[in-house]
Amino acid sequence: MNLKQLLDSSPFHRLIGLKFIDSADDVVKIGLSYKPQLDGSDSGVNIHGGVIATLADVSACFAMMNKTGGDAPNINLEVHYTRMAAAGDELVATAKTVKVGRTLGICDVEIHNQNGKLIAVGRSTLANAAPAREKLTK
């Protein structure tokens, strides 16, 4: 599975600026470059928390897909913010597969800024034996 190609094939991923960084057997790293459209307000102080949650979501899904070789839609995502991501921050999410079961899997995610400061942690439960998205959306 070509994770970079898959990440780049989504108009939404391209819109917010997600970038594939690296992968290993059970770990995936995805980056997010700052742009003003990601700000939480017109004052331009911080990156919106929903963008950070999206980074956690996508990273967890890609870690599970990397481990299983199949699609892995998110069933539940929990995000704990440890500090605000400042406007201008470059973010990197590191997602690790914790458990792969017959139908469900769990991934943990840490998101750091360019200075190594922890911005958020997340845990995702994913369907690792899901049918194709075309079937799920009918």
N, CA, C and O atoms as CSV, one atom per row, in Angstrom:
chain,resi,resn,atom,element,x,y,z
A,1,MET,N,N,0.852,-1.173,0.000
A,1,MET,CA,C,0.000,0.000,0.000
A,1,MET,C,C,0.901,1.240,0.000
A,1,MET,O,O,1.781,1.377,0.850
A,2,ASN,N,N,0.677,2.124,-0.943
A,2,ASN,CA,C,1.447,3.358,-1.042
A,2,ASN,C,C,0.735,4.449,-0.235
A,2,ASN,O,O,-0.196,5.096,-0.716
A,3,LEU,N,N,1.197,4.633,1.001
A,3,LEU,CA,C,0.520,5.566,1.908
A,3,LEU,C,C,0.626,7.014,1.439
A,3,LEU,O,O,-0.335,7.774,1.564
A,4,LYS,N,N,1.768,7.401,0.905
A,4,LYS,CA,C,1.936,8.774,0.416
A,4,LYS,C,C,0.939,9.060,-0.701
A,4,LYS,O,O,0.274,10.096,-0.704
A,5,GLN,N,N,0.843,8.135,-1.643
A,5,GLN,CA,C,-0.088,8.312,-2.758
A,5,GLN,C,C,-1.527,8.362,-2.251
A,5,GLN,O,O,-2.326,9.171,-2.723
A,6,LEU,N,N,-1.857,7.501,-1.295
A,6,LEU,CA,C,-3.202,7.480,-0.729
A,6,LEU,C,C,-3.509,8.793,0.002
A,6,LEU,O,O,-4.595,9.351,-0.152
A,7,LEU,N,N,-2.561,9.277,0.787
A,7,LEU,CA,C,-2.767,10.542,1.498
A,7,LEU,C,C,-2.966,11.691,0.512
A,7,LEU,O,O,-3.858,12.521,0.684
A,8,ASP,N,N,-2.135,11.728,-0.511
A,8,ASP,CA,C,-2.196,12.800,-1.504
A,8,ASP,C,C,-3.435,12.732,-2.397
A,8,ASP,O,O,-3.767,13.712,-3.064
A,9,SER,N,N,-4.119,11.592,-2.416
A,9,SER,CA,C,-5.279,11.423,-3.301
A,9,SER,C,C,-6.565,12.035,-2.737
A,9,SER,O,O,-7.592,12.054,-3.415
A,10,SER,N,N,-6.509,12.530,-1.506
A,10,SER,CA,C,-7.702,13.111,-0.887
A,10,SER,C,C,-7.709,14.627,-1.048
A,10,SER,O,O,-6.765,15.294,-0.626
A,11,PRO,N,N,-8.762,15.183,-1.654
A,11,PRO,CA,C,-8.846,16.641,-1.766
A,11,PRO,C,C,-8.805,17.335,-0.396
A,11,PRO,O,O,-8.223,18.413,-0.269
A,12,PHE,N,N,-9.408,16.737,0.608
A,12,PHE,CA,C,-9.407,17.341,1.942
A,12,PHE,C,C,-8.008,17.366,2.539
A,12,PHE,O,O,-7.597,18.371,3.118
A,13,HIS,N,N,-7.277,16.270,2.402
A,13,HIS,CA,C,-5.901,16.228,2.909
A,13,HIS,C,C,-5.051,17.301,2.245
A,13,HIS,O,O,-4.248,17.966,2.900
A,14,ARG,N,N,-5.236,17.463,0.940
A,14,ARG,CA,C,-4.490,18.496,0.212
A,14,ARG,C,C,-4.919,19.889,0.665
A,14,ARG,O,O,-4.082,20.782,0.789
A,15,LEU,N,N,-6.205,20.080,0.912
A,15,LEU,CA,C,-6.727,21.384,1.318
A,15,LEU,C,C,-6.082,21.872,2.614
A,15,LEU,O,O,-5.671,23.028,2.710
A,16,ILE,N,N,-5.996,20.990,3.607
A,16,ILE,CA,C,-5.421,21.437,4.881
A,16,ILE,C,C,-3.902,21.293,4.913
A,16,ILE,O,O,-3.254,21.837,5.808
A,17,GLY,N,N,-3.330,20.577,3.962
A,17,GLY,CA,C,-1.877,20.521,3.848
A,17,GLY,C,C,-1.197,19.354,4.535
A,17,GLY,O,O,-0.048,19.483,4.958
A,18,LEU,N,N,-1.874,18.209,4.660
A,18,LEU,CA,C,-1.242,17.038,5.260
A,18,LEU,C,C,-0.148,16.497,4.350
A,18,LEU,O,O,-0.308,16.448,3.131
A,19,LYS,N,N,0.972,16.089,4.957
A,19,LYS,CA,C,2.116,15.567,4.212
A,19,LYS,C,C,2.602,14.272,4.848
A,19,LYS,O,O,2.817,14.205,6.058
A,20,PHE,N,N,2.772,13.247,4.023
A,20,PHE,CA,C,3.334,11.985,4.500
A,20,PHE,C,C,4.814,12.191,4.807
A,20,PHE,O,O,5.545,12.765,4.000
A,21,ILE,N,N,5.258,11.719,5.977
A,21,ILE,CA,C,6.662,11.848,6.359
A,21,ILE,C,C,7.369,10.505,6.316
A,21,ILE,O,O,8.395,10.365,5.649
A,22,ASP,N,N,6.824,9.501,7.031
A,22,ASP,CA,C,7.548,8.231,7.158
A,22,ASP,C,C,6.600,7.157,7.685
A,22,ASP,O,O,5.547,7.454,8.249
A,23,SER,N,N,7.000,5.902,7.487
A,23,SER,CA,C,6.252,4.791,8.077
A,23,SER,C,C,7.195,3.637,8.362
A,23,SER,O,O,8.213,3.450,7.696
A,24,ALA,N,N,6.822,2.875,9.368
A,24,ALA,CA,C,7.478,1.614,9.695
A,24,ALA,C,C,6.351,0.609,9.876
A,24,ALA,O,O,5.206,0.900,9.530
A,25,ASP,N,N,6.651,-0.554,10.406
A,25,ASP,CA,C,5.644,-1.607,10.525
A,25,ASP,C,C,4.383,-1.149,11.245
A,25,ASP,O,O,3.278,-1.365,10.748
A,26,ASP,N,N,4.529,-0.526,12.395
A,26,ASP,CA,C,3.350,-0.147,13.172
A,26,ASP,C,C,3.306,1.342,13.512
A,26,ASP,O,O,2.549,1.754,14.391
A,27,VAL,N,N,4.110,2.149,12.825
A,27,VAL,CA,C,4.162,3.588,13.085
A,27,VAL,C,C,4.071,4.362,11.780
A,27,VAL,O,O,4.675,3.986,10.776
A,28,VAL,N,N,3.307,5.448,11.810
A,28,VAL,CA,C,3.216,6.357,10.667
A,28,VAL,C,C,3.397,7.781,11.190
A,28,VAL,O,O,2.888,8.137,12.252
A,29,LYS,N,N,4.136,8.589,10.420
A,29,LYS,CA,C,4.306,10.009,10.746
A,29,LYS,C,C,3.722,10.848,9.615
A,29,LYS,O,O,4.031,10.645,8.441
A,30,ILE,N,N,2.871,11.792,10.000
A,30,ILE,CA,C,2.241,12.701,9.045
A,30,ILE,C,C,2.414,14.119,9.561
A,30,ILE,O,O,2.211,14.392,10.745
A,31,GLY,N,N,2.789,15.016,8.663
A,31,GLY,CA,C,3.027,16.404,9.040
A,31,GLY,C,C,1.928,17.327,8.560
A,31,GLY,O,O,1.139,16.997,7.675
A,32,LEU,N,N,1.908,18.493,9.175
A,32,LEU,CA,C,0.963,19.535,8.802
A,32,LEU,C,C,1.707,20.857,8.827
A,32,LEU,O,O,2.162,21.305,9.880
A,33,SER,N,N,1.827,21.475,7.672
A,33,SER,CA,C,2.468,22.781,7.567
A,33,SER,C,C,1.444,23.875,7.834
A,33,SER,O,O,0.300,23.801,7.384
A,34,TYR,N,N,1.872,24.881,8.568
A,34,TYR,CA,C,0.983,25.986,8.922
A,34,TYR,C,C,0.593,26.803,7.694
A,34,TYR,O,O,1.393,27.028,6.786
A,35,LYS,N,N,-0.659,27.234,7.703
A,35,LYS,CA,C,-1.148,28.273,6.796
A,35,LYS,C,C,-2.249,29.022,7.528
A,35,LYS,O,O,-2.936,28.429,8.360
A,36,PRO,N,N,-2.440,30.306,7.246
A,36,PRO,CA,C,-3.387,31.131,8.012
A,36,PRO,C,C,-4.825,30.608,8.005
A,36,PRO,O,O,-5.582,30.890,8.934
A,37,GLN,N,N,-5.212,29.857,6.979
A,37,GLN,CA,C,-6.577,29.327,6.916
A,37,GLN,C,C,-6.854,28.313,8.028
A,37,GLN,O,O,-8.009,27.953,8.254
A,38,LEU,N,N,-5.815,27.848,8.723
A,38,LEU,CA,C,-5.975,26.872,9.803
A,38,LEU,C,C,-6.123,27.532,11.172
A,38,LEU,O,O,-6.302,26.845,12.178
A,39,ASP,N,N,-6.049,28.862,11.214
A,39,ASP,CA,C,-6.148,29.586,12.480
A,39,ASP,C,C,-7.506,29.377,13.131
A,39,ASP,O,O,-8.513,29.169,12.455
A,40,GLY,N,N,-7.512,29.435,14.460
A,40,GLY,CA,C,-8.738,29.284,15.219
A,40,GLY,C,C,-9.570,30.555,15.278
A,40,GLY,O,O,-10.738,30.514,15.664
A,41,SER,N,N,-8.981,31.684,14.898
A,41,SER,CA,C,-9.715,32.953,14.897
A,41,SER,C,C,-9.014,33.937,13.968
A,41,SER,O,O,-7.905,33.686,13.496
A,42,ASP,N,N,-9.674,35.050,13.717
A,42,ASP,CA,C,-9.077,36.083,12.870
A,42,ASP,C,C,-7.850,36.720,13.499
A,42,ASP,O,O,-7.056,37.346,12.796
A,43,SER,N,N,-7.677,36.576,14.806
A,43,SER,CA,C,-6.513,37.162,15.469
A,43,SER,C,C,-5.222,36.415,15.133
A,43,SER,O,O,-4.128,36.936,15.352
A,44,GLY,N,N,-5.348,35.187,14.596
A,44,GLY,CA,C,-4.172,34.436,14.156
A,44,GLY,C,C,-3.235,34.018,15.267
A,44,GLY,O,O,-2.016,34.040,15.092
A,45,VAL,N,N,-3.788,33.635,16.414
A,45,VAL,CA,C,-2.969,33.260,17.562
A,45,VAL,C,C,-2.658,31.760,17.587
A,45,VAL,O,O,-1.555,31.355,17.953
A,46,ASN,N,N,-3.626,30.955,17.202
A,46,ASN,CA,C,-3.462,29.503,17.331
A,46,ASN,C,C,-4.110,28.751,16.175
A,46,ASN,O,O,-4.981,29.268,15.476
A,47,ILE,N,N,-3.652,27.505,15.997
A,47,ILE,CA,C,-4.252,26.594,15.018
A,47,ILE,C,C,-5.529,26.016,15.627
A,47,ILE,O,O,-5.543,25.640,16.799
A,48,HIS,N,N,-6.580,25.946,14.851
A,48,HIS,CA,C,-7.875,25.437,15.317
A,48,HIS,C,C,-7.737,23.992,15.805
A,48,HIS,O,O,-7.061,23.179,15.175
A,49,GLY,N,N,-8.379,23.684,16.924
A,49,GLY,CA,C,-8.324,22.339,17.494
A,49,GLY,C,C,-8.894,21.268,16.587
A,49,GLY,O,O,-8.455,20.119,16.639
A,50,GLY,N,N,-9.864,21.621,15.755
A,50,GLY,CA,C,-10.428,20.647,14.824
A,50,GLY,C,C,-9.411,20.183,13.791
A,50,GLY,O,O,-9.456,19.041,13.332
A,51,VAL,N,N,-8.503,21.063,13.432
A,51,VAL,CA,C,-7.433,20.689,12.499
A,51,VAL,C,C,-6.497,19.690,13.169
A,51,VAL,O,O,-6.044,18.734,12.539
A,52,ILE,N,N,-6.212,19.915,14.441
A,52,ILE,CA,C,-5.345,19.003,15.188
A,52,ILE,C,C,-6.029,17.641,15.346
A,52,ILE,O,O,-5.379,16.603,15.224
A,53,ALA,N,N,-7.331,17.643,15.617
A,53,ALA,CA,C,-8.082,16.382,15.713
A,53,ALA,C,C,-8.077,15.642,14.380
A,53,ALA,O,O,-7.974,14.416,14.344
A,54,THR,N,N,-8.188,16.389,13.289
A,54,THR,CA,C,-8.133,15.768,11.966
A,54,THR,C,C,-6.778,15.117,11.740
A,54,THR,O,O,-6.701,14.010,11.207
A,55,LEU,N,N,-5.712,15.793,12.142
A,55,LEU,CA,C,-4.372,15.219,12.010
A,55,LEU,C,C,-4.261,13.918,12.808
A,55,LEU,O,O,-3.663,12.952,12.334
A,56,ALA,N,N,-4.825,13.887,14.002
A,56,ALA,CA,C,-4.824,12.657,14.814
A,56,ALA,C,C,-5.632,11.558,14.133
A,56,ALA,O,O,-5.191,10.411,14.069
A,57,ASP,N,N,-6.801,11.902,13.631
A,57,ASP,CA,C,-7.687,10.946,12.950
A,57,ASP,C,C,-7.001,10.303,11.750
A,57,ASP,O,O,-6.942,9.079,11.636
A,58,VAL,N,N,-6.494,11.132,10.874
A,58,VAL,CA,C,-5.874,10.626,9.640
A,58,VAL,C,C,-4.642,9.790,9.966
A,58,VAL,O,O,-4.432,8.734,9.371
A,59,SER,N,N,-3.833,10.256,10.902
A,59,SER,CA,C,-2.605,9.528,11.260
A,59,SER,C,C,-2.928,8.148,11.831
A,59,SER,O,O,-2.271,7.165,11.489
A,60,ALA,N,N,-3.936,8.074,12.697
A,60,ALA,CA,C,-4.331,6.782,13.260
A,60,ALA,C,C,-4.836,5.843,12.172
A,60,ALA,O,O,-4.462,4.670,12.141
A,61,CYS,N,N,-5.677,6.347,11.286
A,61,CYS,CA,C,-6.188,5.521,10.189
A,61,CYS,C,C,-5.052,4.986,9.325
A,61,CYS,O,O,-5.051,3.814,8.948
A,62,PHE,N,N,-4.096,5.837,9.016
A,62,PHE,CA,C,-2.988,5.416,8.163
A,62,PHE,C,C,-2.064,4.438,8.876
A,62,PHE,O,O,-1.500,3.554,8.230
A,63,ALA,N,N,-1.893,4.570,10.187
A,63,ALA,CA,C,-1.079,3.597,10.929
A,63,ALA,C,C,-1.734,2.213,10.873
A,63,ALA,O,O,-1.053,1.206,10.683
A,64,MET,N,N,-3.060,2.170,11.040
A,64,MET,CA,C,-3.755,0.886,10.992
A,64,MET,C,C,-3.727,0.310,9.576
A,64,MET,O,O,-3.519,-0.890,9.398
A,65,MET,N,N,-3.934,1.152,8.581
A,65,MET,CA,C,-3.877,0.668,7.192
A,65,MET,C,C,-2.485,0.147,6.862
A,65,MET,O,O,-2.344,-0.839,6.139
A,66,ASN,N,N,-1.466,0.802,7.385
A,66,ASN,CA,C,-0.096,0.354,7.153
A,66,ASN,C,C,0.137,-1.020,7.767
A,66,ASN,O,O,0.851,-1.848,7.201
A,67,LYS,N,N,-0.460,-1.256,8.915
A,67,LYS,CA,C,-0.288,-2.534,9.619
A,67,LYS,C,C,-1.093,-3.657,8.977
A,67,LYS,O,O,-0.610,-4.784,8.868
A,68,THR,N,N,-2.331,-3.354,8.548
A,68,THR,CA,C,-3.222,-4.412,8.070
A,68,THR,C,C,-3.265,-4.542,6.549
A,68,THR,O,O,-3.623,-5.596,6.023
A,69,GLY,N,N,-2.899,-3.465,5.840
A,69,GLY,CA,C,-2.966,-3.499,4.382
A,69,GLY,C,C,-4.346,-3.217,3.822
A,69,GLY,O,O,-4.550,-3.290,2.610
A,70,GLY,N,N,-5.301,-2.895,4.690
A,70,GLY,CA,C,-6.668,-2.609,4.238
A,70,GLY,C,C,-7.167,-1.306,4.815
A,70,GLY,O,O,-6.488,-0.668,5.618
A,71,ASP,N,N,-8.353,-0.915,4.403
A,71,ASP,CA,C,-8.948,0.321,4.890
A,71,ASP,C,C,-9.259,0.191,6.379
A,71,ASP,O,O,-9.496,-0.910,6.875
A,72,ALA,N,N,-9.257,1.325,7.090
A,72,ALA,CA,C,-9.493,1.304,8.528
A,72,ALA,C,C,-10.198,2.588,8.961
A,72,ALA,O,O,-9.568,3.475,9.535
A,73,PRO,N,N,-11.501,2.693,8.688
A,73,PRO,CA,C,-12.218,3.896,9.106
A,73,PRO,C,C,-12.287,4.008,10.630
A,73,PRO,O,O,-12.344,3.011,11.349
A,74,ASN,N,N,-12.280,5.236,11.084
A,74,ASN,CA,C,-12.316,5.526,12.507
A,74,ASN,C,C,-13.717,5.292,13.063
A,74,ASN,O,O,-14.709,5.703,12.461
A,75,ILE,N,N,-13.788,4.633,14.209
A,75,ILE,CA,C,-15.054,4.422,14.900
A,75,ILE,C,C,-15.191,5.415,16.045
A,75,ILE,O,O,-16.273,5.944,16.303
A,76,ASN,N,N,-14.081,5.658,16.724
A,76,ASN,CA,C,-14.077,6.577,17.854
A,76,ASN,C,C,-12.704,7.230,17.945
A,76,ASN,O,O,-11.676,6.568,17.797
A,77,LEU,N,N,-12.700,8.528,18.189
A,77,LEU,CA,C,-11.450,9.264,18.336
A,77,LEU,C,C,-11.530,10.125,19.582
A,77,LEU,O,O,-12.473,10.895,19.766
A,78,GLU,N,N,-10.535,9.984,20.425
A,78,GLU,CA,C,-10.442,10.788,21.643
A,78,GLU,C,C,-9.158,11.605,21.547
A,78,GLU,O,O,-8.082,11.054,21.315
A,79,VAL,N,N,-9.272,12.913,21.725
A,79,VAL,CA,C,-8.107,13.788,21.645
A,79,VAL,C,C,-8.007,14.604,22.926
A,79,VAL,O,O,-8.986,15.192,23.384
A,80,HIS,N,N,-6.814,14.626,23.491
A,80,HIS,CA,C,-6.527,15.453,24.666
A,80,HIS,C,C,-5.490,16.482,24.248
A,80,HIS,O,O,-4.385,16.133,23.832
A,81,TYR,N,N,-5.852,17.742,24.363
A,81,TYR,CA,C,-4.963,18.838,23.995
A,81,TYR,C,C,-4.106,19.200,25.210
A,81,TYR,O,O,-4.638,19.454,26.291
A,82,THR,N,N,-2.797,19.223,25.038
A,82,THR,CA,C,-1.904,19.536,26.149
A,82,THR,C,C,-1.455,20.990,26.123
A,82,THR,O,O,-1.039,21.531,27.147
A,83,ARG,N,N,-1.535,21.620,24.965
A,83,ARG,CA,C,-1.234,23.047,24.815
A,83,ARG,C,C,-1.759,23.492,23.464
A,83,ARG,O,O,-1.982,22.672,22.574
A,84,MET,N,N,-1.953,24.784,23.315
A,84,MET,CA,C,-2.385,25.312,22.019
A,84,MET,C,C,-1.216,25.246,21.038
A,84,MET,O,O,-0.064,25.485,21.401
A,85,ALA,N,N,-1.534,24.922,19.806
A,85,ALA,CA,C,-0.546,25.014,18.728
A,85,ALA,C,C,-0.581,26.453,18.235
A,85,ALA,O,O,-1.621,26.941,17.792
A,86,ALA,N,N,0.546,27.122,18.311
A,86,ALA,CA,C,0.617,28.527,17.923
A,86,ALA,C,C,0.526,28.680,16.416
A,86,ALA,O,O,0.942,27.800,15.662
A,87,ALA,N,N,-0.025,29.808,15.986
A,87,ALA,CA,C,0.008,30.135,14.558
A,87,ALA,C,C,1.472,30.106,14.124
A,87,ALA,O,O,2.339,30.677,14.785
A,88,GLY,N,N,1.729,29.446,13.027
A,88,GLY,CA,C,3.097,29.300,12.541
A,88,GLY,C,C,3.729,27.968,12.891
A,88,GLY,O,O,4.747,27.598,12.306
A,89,ASP,N,N,3.141,27.231,13.844
A,89,ASP,CA,C,3.706,25.926,14.215
A,89,ASP,C,C,3.627,24.941,13.053
A,89,ASP,O,O,2.656,24.922,12.296
A,90,GLU,N,N,4.659,24.136,12.932
A,90,GLU,CA,C,4.680,22.990,12.030
A,90,GLU,C,C,4.434,21.776,12.913
A,90,GLU,O,O,5.150,21.577,13.895
A,91,LEU,N,N,3.443,20.967,12.588
A,91,LEU,CA,C,3.051,19.843,13.437
A,91,LEU,C,C,3.419,18.512,12.807
A,91,LEU,O,O,3.385,18.349,11.587
A,92,VAL,N,N,3.776,17.557,13.674
A,92,VAL,CA,C,4.029,16.186,13.232
A,92,VAL,C,C,3.268,15.244,14.155
A,92,VAL,O,O,3.409,15.294,15.377
A,93,ALA,N,N,2.460,14.386,13.542
A,93,ALA,CA,C,1.740,13.355,14.281
A,93,ALA,C,C,2.465,12.032,14.111
A,93,ALA,O,O,2.814,11.639,12.998
A,94,THR,N,N,2.686,11.353,15.221
A,94,THR,CA,C,3.261,10.009,15.203
A,94,THR,C,C,2.190,9.067,15.723
A,94,THR,O,O,1.813,9.127,16.894
A,95,ALA,N,N,1.703,8.198,14.850
A,95,ALA,CA,C,0.635,7.259,15.206
A,95,ALA,C,C,1.209,5.854,15.280
A,95,ALA,O,O,1.939,5.422,14.388
A,96,LYS,N,N,0.874,5.150,16.344
A,96,LYS,CA,C,1.378,3.795,16.561
A,96,LYS,C,C,0.215,2.840,16.752
A,96,LYS,O,O,-0.710,3.118,17.517
A,97,THR,N,N,0.264,1.717,16.057
A,97,THR,CA,C,-0.737,0.673,16.222
A,97,THR,C,C,-0.488,-0.028,17.549
A,97,THR,O,O,0.606,-0.536,17.795
A,98,VAL,N,N,-1.505,-0.053,18.402
A,98,VAL,CA,C,-1.398,-0.660,19.723
A,98,VAL,C,C,-1.959,-2.077,19.706
A,98,VAL,O,O,-1.380,-2.987,20.300
A,99,LYS,N,N,-3.087,-2.263,19.024
A,99,LYS,CA,C,-3.777,-3.565,19.004
A,99,LYS,C,C,-4.454,-3.751,17.667
A,99,LYS,O,O,-5.131,-2.849,17.173
A,100,VAL,N,N,-4.275,-4.912,17.083
A,100,VAL,CA,C,-4.986,-5.287,15.857
A,100,VAL,C,C,-5.769,-6.552,16.171
A,100,VAL,O,O,-5.194,-7.625,16.354
A,101,GLY,N,N,-7.095,-6.412,16.233
A,101,GLY,CA,C,-7.956,-7.563,16.470
A,101,GLY,C,C,-8.578,-8.048,15.170
A,101,GLY,O,O,-8.202,-7.599,14.088
A,102,ARG,N,N,-9.534,-8.969,15.281
A,102,ARG,CA,C,-10.190,-9.501,14.080
A,102,ARG,C,C,-10.983,-8.436,13.341
A,102,ARG,O,O,-10.987,-8.401,12.110
A,103,THR,N,N,-11.662,-7.558,14.095
A,103,THR,CA,C,-12.497,-6.542,13.455
A,103,THR,C,C,-12.173,-5.120,13.893
A,103,THR,O,O,-12.464,-4.169,13.168
A,104,LEU,N,N,-11.575,-4.965,15.066
A,104,LEU,CA,C,-11.263,-3.639,15.587
A,104,LEU,C,C,-9.783,-3.529,15.911
A,104,LEU,O,O,-9.114,-4.517,16.213
A,105,GLY,N,N,-9.295,-2.307,15.839
A,105,GLY,CA,C,-7.912,-2.030,16.211
A,105,GLY,C,C,-7.832,-0.731,16.984
A,105,GLY,O,O,-8.762,0.076,16.963
A,106,ILE,N,N,-6.714,-0.531,17.668
A,106,ILE,CA,C,-6.487,0.677,18.454
A,106,ILE,C,C,-5.149,1.283,18.061
A,106,ILE,O,O,-4.148,0.581,17.917
A,107,CYS,N,N,-5.152,2.599,17.890
A,107,CYS,CA,C,-3.921,3.340,17.622
A,107,CYS,C,C,-3.811,4.503,18.594
A,107,CYS,O,O,-4.810,5.125,18.957
A,108,ASP,N,N,-2.583,4.787,19.010
A,108,ASP,CA,C,-2.291,5.966,19.812
A,108,ASP,C,C,-1.541,6.973,18.957
A,108,ASP,O,O,-0.759,6.597,18.083
A,109,VAL,N,N,-1.780,8.253,19.210
A,109,VAL,CA,C,-1.176,9.328,18.423
A,109,VAL,C,C,-0.607,10.388,19.366
A,109,VAL,O,O,-1.233,10.758,20.359
A,110,GLU,N,N,0.589,10.866,19.036
A,110,GLU,CA,C,1.158,12.036,19.696
A,110,GLU,C,C,1.419,13.079,18.626
A,110,GLU,O,O,1.921,12.765,17.546
A,111,ILE,N,N,1.076,14.322,18.932
A,111,ILE,CA,C,1.311,15.421,17.995
A,111,ILE,C,C,2.241,16.422,18.672
A,111,ILE,O,O,1.957,16.926,19.759
A,112,HIS,N,N,3.361,16.699,18.000
A,112,HIS,CA,C,4.360,17.635,18.501
A,112,HIS,C,C,4.542,18.780,17.517
A,112,HIS,O,O,4.272,18.641,16.324
A,113,ASN,N,N,5.004,19.920,18.036
A,113,ASN,CA,C,5.355,21.006,17.134
A,113,ASN,C,C,6.835,20.907,16.751
A,113,ASN,O,O,7.520,19.970,17.159
A,114,GLN,N,N,7.322,21.863,15.977
A,114,GLN,CA,C,8.678,21.827,15.462
A,114,GLN,C,C,9.737,21.918,16.568
A,114,GLN,O,O,10.902,21.596,16.333
A,115,ASN,N,N,9.345,22.349,17.762
A,115,ASN,CA,C,10.275,22.438,18.892
A,115,ASN,C,C,10.193,21.215,19.799
A,115,ASN,O,O,10.830,21.176,20.852
A,116,GLY,N,N,9.405,20.212,19.390
A,116,GLY,CA,C,9.266,18.998,20.182
A,116,GLY,C,C,8.265,19.101,21.305
A,116,GLY,O,O,8.145,18.173,22.104
A,117,LYS,N,N,7.530,20.219,21.394
A,117,LYS,CA,C,6.526,20.360,22.446
A,117,LYS,C,C,5.294,19.542,22.104
A,117,LYS,O,O,4.806,19.563,20.974
A,118,LEU,N,N,4.801,18.819,23.104
A,118,LEU,CA,C,3.613,17.991,22.920
A,118,LEU,C,C,2.381,18.878,22.847
A,118,LEU,O,O,2.087,19.633,23.775
A,119,ILE,N,N,1.662,18.778,21.733
A,119,ILE,CA,C,0.458,19.578,21.492
A,119,ILE,C,C,-0.801,18.796,21.863
A,119,ILE,O,O,-1.725,19.349,22.460
A,120,ALA,N,N,-0.838,17.525,21.514
A,120,ALA,CA,C,-2.028,16.707,21.785
A,120,ALA,C,C,-1.669,15.232,21.756
A,120,ALA,O,O,-0.699,14.818,21.121
A,121,VAL,N,N,-2.473,14.451,22.459
A,121,VAL,CA,C,-2.398,12.993,22.377
A,121,VAL,C,C,-3.787,12.487,22.007
A,121,VAL,O,O,-4.797,13.089,22.371
A,122,GLY,N,N,-3.825,11.393,21.290
A,122,GLY,CA,C,-5.102,10.830,20.886
A,122,GLY,C,C,-5.097,9.324,20.925
A,122,GLY,O,O,-4.046,8.684,20.883
A,123,ARG,N,N,-6.280,8.774,21.004
A,123,ARG,CA,C,-6.464,7.326,20.898
A,123,ARG,C,C,-7.659,7.095,19.989
A,123,ARG,O,O,-8.705,7.730,20.124
A,124,SER,N,N,-7.475,6.175,19.067
A,124,SER,CA,C,-8.495,5.900,18.070
A,124,SER,C,C,-8.837,4.420,18.055
A,124,SER,O,O,-7.953,3.566,18.110
A,125,THR,N,N,-10.121,4.129,17.980
A,125,THR,CA,C,-10.601,2.777,17.723
A,125,THR,C,C,-11.041,2.749,16.269
A,125,THR,O,O,-11.812,3.600,15.825
A,126,LEU,N,N,-10.544,1.765,15.533
A,126,LEU,CA,C,-10.773,1.702,14.091
A,126,LEU,C,C,-11.347,0.354,13.683
A,126,LEU,O,O,-11.100,-0.660,14.335
A,127,ALA,N,N,-12.114,0.352,12.600
A,127,ALA,CA,C,-12.631,-0.887,12.013
A,127,ALA,C,C,-11.580,-1.389,11.034
A,127,ALA,O,O,-11.425,-0.833,9.946
A,128,ASN,N,N,-10.859,-2.436,11.413
A,128,ASN,CA,C,-9.776,-2.892,10.542
A,128,ASN,C,C,-10.190,-4.001,9.577
A,128,ASN,O,O,-9.351,-4.538,8.854
A,129,ALA,N,N,-11.455,-4.340,9.564
A,129,ALA,CA,C,-11.956,-5.327,8.608
A,129,ALA,C,C,-13.173,-4.755,7.891
A,129,ALA,O,O,-14.125,-5.474,7.587
A,130,ALA,N,N,-13.128,-3.464,7.628
A,130,ALA,CA,C,-14.281,-2.773,7.049
A,130,ALA,C,C,-14.416,-3.078,5.560
A,130,ALA,O,O,-13.420,-3.297,4.870
A,131,PRO,N,N,-15.647,-3.092,5.077
A,131,PRO,CA,C,-15.844,-3.211,3.627
A,131,PRO,C,C,-15.390,-1.931,2.933
A,131,PRO,O,O,-15.078,-0.940,3.594
A,132,ALA,N,N,-15.354,-1.950,1.638
A,132,ALA,CA,C,-14.934,-0.790,0.845
A,132,ALA,C,C,-15.792,0.424,1.178
A,132,ALA,O,O,-16.965,0.285,1.526
A,133,ARG,N,N,-15.213,1.601,1.073
A,133,ARG,CA,C,-15.934,2.836,1.381
A,133,ARG,C,C,-17.147,3.016,0.484
A,133,ARG,O,O,-18.155,3.581,0.908
A,134,GLU,N,N,-17.061,2.545,-0.740
A,134,GLU,CA,C,-18.208,2.646,-1.657
A,134,GLU,C,C,-19.414,1.906,-1.094
A,134,GLU,O,O,-20.552,2.342,-1.269
A,135,LYS,N,N,-19.167,0.789,-0.421
A,135,LYS,CA,C,-20.249,0.021,0.177
A,135,LYS,C,C,-20.749,0.691,1.459
A,135,LYS,O,O,-21.949,0.691,1.736
A,136,LEU,N,N,-19.834,1.257,2.232
A,136,LEU,CA,C,-20.205,1.894,3.491
A,136,LEU,C,C,-21.045,3.151,3.297
A,136,LEU,O,O,-21.813,3.522,4.184
A,137,THR,N,N,-20.908,3.803,2.158
A,137,THR,CA,C,-21.622,5.058,1.944
A,137,THR,C,C,-22.954,4.877,1.229
A,137,THR,O,O,-23.609,5.868,0.906
A,138,LYS,N,N,-23.365,3.666,0.979
A,138,LYS,CA,C,-24.646,3.415,0.309
A,138,LYS,C,C,-25.743,3.164,1.314
A,138,LYS,O,O,-26.890,2.934,0.932
